[in-house]
Every structure is written in C-alpha cells, then in structure tokens.
Amino acid sequence: MSKKIDVVIIDGGPGGTPAAMHLVSKGKRVLLVEKSGKLGGACLFVGCIPSKIIKHAADEYDAFRRGPAGDRPFSEDAGVFWNEIRARMDRILPMRSAGALQRLKPILTAYEVQR
C-alpha cells in the first residue's frame, strides 16, 4: 500500500520543523527529511546555539577572571575550560533536539528515524 504525501520538507531545522507542524495541523500529510536524524538543524548543532553557549561561557570566564580570586567555576587552563564548554554543549544541545521531537510527536501518527 502506498501512502500519499502532500509535502516533502527537507531539513528539520528551525524552518523545516515548524513548517511541518503547521502543515500537519492543516491536514496535510508531510514527510520531514533530516539527514542527521536529529531535529534542530545546523543552527542548533553547529551554528547559532553553540556560538551563544561559547560566548556566554567566555563572558562568564572573563568576569570571574577579572573579579576577586577565590572560588571560580572555571579552570584557568584554556584546554580544561574548553572541555567544560563542550560538556555544557553536550548537555544542552540534545535536550533542545529532543524538545523539538516532543513537540512533533502529538501530531504524528507514526514516528520513525531511518539512517
């Protein structure tokens, strides 16, 4: 049995995911294609969000570095500091992608990720 698809959206990023949600809410059968298998697109995983996390951490680091010595949440060592930023991104980014999927699930009749 073939399934009729009204619209194919390529890219599950900040444009494609809301577009798919809108079209499904209007009764369209939508195929959302995301190469990475994770919703959020380049903005979430390599662009906008990671750059904001890095900038925020750098601003915090600079403020603490300029402030009085004492309990600082960051290492003075740049390599260790970068590992702390990566750990922060590794916590935040998957949660954001999972959040997009959670918003999609109620409108989907079936969900399948194929790689």
C-alpha positions in Angstrom: 0.0 0.0 0.0 1.4 3.4 -0.9 0.9 6.4 1.3 0.1 9.7 -0.3 2.4 12.6 0.8 1.3 16.1 0.1 4.5 17.9 1.0 8.1 16.9 1.4 10.2 19.2 3.7 14.0 18.8 3.5 15.7 20.0 6.7 14.5 19.5 10.3 15.9 22.8 11.4 14.3 25.9 12.7 12.4 26.4 9.5 11.5 22.9 8.5 10.2 21.6 11.8 7.7 24.4 12.4 6.6 24.3 8.7 5.9 20.5 9.1 4.0 21.1 12.3 1.9 23.8 10.6 1.1 21.8 7.5 0.2 18.7 9.6 -2.2 20.8 11.7 -3.9 21.9 8.4 -4.4 18.2 7.5 -1.5 17.8 5.1 0.5 14.5 5.0 4.1 15.7 5.4 7.4 13.9 5.0 10.1 15.7 7.0 13.6 14.7 5.9 16.6 15.4 8.2 19.9 13.9 7.1 21.4 13.9 10.6 18.4 12.1 12.2 18.2 14.8 14.8 15.8 17.7 14.8 17.3 21.2 15.1 19.5 21.5 12.0 22.7 23.4 11.7 21.5 26.3 13.8 21.2 24.0 16.8 24.2 21.8 16.4 26.9 23.9 14.7 25.7 27.5 14.4 23.6 29.8 16.5 23.2 27.9 19.7 26.7 26.6 20.1 28.1 30.0 19.4 25.9 31.6 22.1 26.9 28.9 24.6 30.6 29.7 23.9 30.1 33.4 24.1 28.2 33.2 27.3 30.9 31.0 28.9 33.6 33.3 27.7 31.8 36.3 29.2 31.4 34.4 32.5 35.0 33.4 32.4 36.2 36.9 31.8 34.0 38.3 34.6 35.4 35.8 37.1 38.9 36.2 35.9 38.7 40.0 36.4 37.0 39.6 39.7 38.5 38.7 43.1 40.4 35.5 43.4 38.6 32.7 45.1 36.1 30.1 44.1 36.0 30.3 40.3 33.7 27.9 38.5 36.1 27.7 35.5 39.6 26.5 35.2 42.4 28.9 34.4 43.7 26.3 31.9 42.3 27.0 28.4 42.2 23.3 27.5 40.3 22.4 30.6 38.0 25.4 30.1 37.2 24.3 26.5 36.3 20.8 27.8 33.9 22.4 30.3 32.2 24.4 27.5 32.0 21.2 25.4 30.4 19.4 28.3 27.9 22.2 28.6 27.0 21.9 24.9 26.7 18.1 25.2 24.1 18.6 27.9 22.1 21.4 26.2 22.0 20.5 22.5 20.5 17.1 22.8 17.8 18.4 25.2 16.9 21.1 22.6 16.6 18.5 19.8 14.5 16.2 22.0 12.3 19.1 22.8 11.6 19.6 19.1 10.7 16.0 18.7 8.4 16.1 21.7 6.5 19.0 20.1 6.1 16.9 16.9 5.1 13.6 18.5 1.5 14.6 19.3 0.7 15.4 15.7 2.4 12.4 14.2 0.6 9.2 13.7 3.9 7.3 13.4 7.4 8.3 14.0 10.4 6.6 12.6 14.0 7.7 12.1 15.9 5.9 9.4 19.6 6.3 8.8 
